[in-house]
Amino acid sequence: MNGLVNRKLADVSRNNKLDIAEFAVAMHLIQSRLKGTDIPLKLPETLSPTYLPHVNIPPVTDKEKAVYEKAFMWKNNEKTGYIDGKAV
């Protein structure tokens, strides 16, 4: 792609956010690029999020969030903001 990256290629709704289907497309493009494939100038029809199933993810409640944060902080011994595979 001549060094020019279309940062909104997967954001087909153009709302500067990626829904689950757009995120899947973005991850596919990233993985393809890491394997040496050029990023297309235009999103191929086969990758269009309209072909991906719609997934309705329910919102996380405050109670659930508190449980996840407690588990994360317990495993995040290094206080780095992420958990590596060894910690999991």
C-alpha positions as CSV (number, residue, x, y, z in Angstrom):
1,M,0.0,0.0,0.0
2,N,3.0,2.3,-0.5
3,G,3.4,3.0,3.2
4,L,0.1,4.7,3.4
5,V,-2.3,3.1,5.9
6,N,-6.1,3.7,5.8
7,R,-6.7,3.8,9.5
8,K,-10.5,3.7,8.9
9,L,-10.6,0.7,6.6
10,A,-12.3,-1.5,9.2
11,D,-14.5,1.3,10.5
12,V,-17.2,0.9,7.9
13,S,-19.7,2.9,9.9
14,R,-17.3,5.8,10.1
15,N,-18.1,6.6,13.7
16,N,-14.5,6.3,15.0
17,K,-15.5,3.2,17.0
18,L,-15.2,-0.5,16.1
19,D,-18.1,-2.7,16.9
20,I,-17.4,-6.4,17.3
21,A,-17.6,-7.2,13.6
22,E,-15.4,-4.2,12.6
23,F,-12.9,-5.2,15.3
24,A,-12.8,-8.7,13.8
25,V,-12.1,-7.3,10.4
26,A,-9.3,-5.0,11.9
27,M,-7.7,-8.0,13.6
28,H,-7.8,-10.0,10.4
29,L,-6.1,-7.2,8.5
30,I,-3.5,-6.8,11.2
31,Q,-2.7,-10.5,11.2
32,S,-2.6,-10.6,7.4
33,R,-0.1,-7.7,7.4
34,L,2.1,-9.4,10.0
35,K,2.2,-12.4,7.7
36,G,3.4,-10.1,4.8
37,T,0.2,-9.5,3.0
38,D,-0.4,-5.9,1.7
39,I,-3.3,-4.0,3.2
40,P,-5.9,-3.3,0.5
41,L,-6.8,0.2,-0.5
42,K,-10.5,-0.7,-0.3
43,L,-12.1,-3.3,2.0
44,P,-12.9,-6.4,-0.1
45,E,-16.6,-7.4,-0.1
46,T,-15.6,-10.8,1.5
47,L,-14.4,-8.9,4.6
48,S,-17.4,-6.5,4.8
49,P,-18.8,-6.6,8.4
50,T,-22.3,-7.0,6.9
51,Y,-21.3,-10.6,6.2
52,L,-20.3,-11.2,9.8
53,P,-22.9,-12.3,12.4
54,H,-24.2,-9.7,14.7
55,V,-23.2,-10.3,18.3
56,N,-25.1,-8.6,21.0
57,I,-22.8,-8.3,24.0
58,P,-24.7,-7.3,27.2
59,P,-23.2,-4.4,29.2
60,V,-21.1,-5.2,32.2
61,T,-22.7,-4.3,35.5
62,D,-20.9,-2.4,38.2
63,K,-20.9,-5.5,40.4
64,E,-19.3,-7.6,37.6
65,K,-16.8,-4.9,36.8
66,A,-15.7,-4.8,40.5
67,V,-15.2,-8.5,40.5
68,Y,-13.1,-8.4,37.3
69,E,-11.0,-5.5,38.6
70,K,-10.4,-7.3,41.9
71,A,-9.2,-10.4,40.0
72,F,-7.1,-8.3,37.6
73,M,-5.4,-6.3,40.4
74,W,-4.7,-9.6,42.3
75,K,-2.9,-11.0,39.2
76,N,-1.2,-7.7,38.2
77,N,1.6,-8.0,40.7
78,E,4.0,-5.9,38.6
79,K,1.4,-3.0,38.4
80,T,2.1,-2.8,34.7
81,G,-1.6,-2.5,33.6
82,Y,-1.6,-5.8,31.8
83,I,-1.4,-9.5,32.6
84,D,1.0,-11.7,30.8
85,G,0.5,-15.4,30.0
86,K,2.7,-16.5,32.9
87,A,0.4,-14.6,35.4
88,V,-2.7,-16.1,34.0
